[in-house]
């Protein structure tokens, strides 16, 4: 069974939302350089996460959940990605390196829910 290891919050205003989560929950944020998006790592008491600049429009209110995206840790990103596609899933964002930490990518399940995959790899570049 693969563990849920990471969550992400999309934000149209990262400065505002960083302050919100820090004030409410005491989370700390560190900007991550070298990624293709504006991204901040979140440290909480028990699970790590990230806050990123929203890459698309905010979904309209009352049109389903606008929620955090969760990532599942896997042993082999490419093998798991192939299984997702074989089962009718779609690629939402191709695999990319978070330097010296992991490989990350995003997929869409058959009901259009987005989720992430993460493969730990200290040599990711």
LINLINSUL-V450460 format. One record per run of one state. SS is the DSSP state (2 for helix, 1 for strand, 0 for the rest). FROM is the first residue (numbers start at 1). TO is the last residue. If there is no record, write none. Layout:
# LINLINSUL-V450460
ss:SS from:FROM to:TO
ss:SS from:FROM to:TO
This chain:
# LINLINSUL-V450460
ss:0 from:1 to:3
ss:1 from:4 to:11
ss:0 from:12 to:13
ss:2 from:14 to:25
ss:0 from:26 to:27
ss:1 from:28 to:32
ss:0 from:33 to:38
ss:1 from:39 to:43
ss:0 from:44 to:47
ss:1 from:48 to:53
ss:0 from:54 to:68
ss:1 from:69 to:73
ss:0 from:74 to:76
ss:2 from:77 to:86
ss:0 from:87 to:89
ss:1 from:90 to:98
ss:0 from:99 to:101
ss:1 from:102 to:108
ss:0 from:109 to:113
ss:1 from:114 to:120
ss:0 from:121 to:125
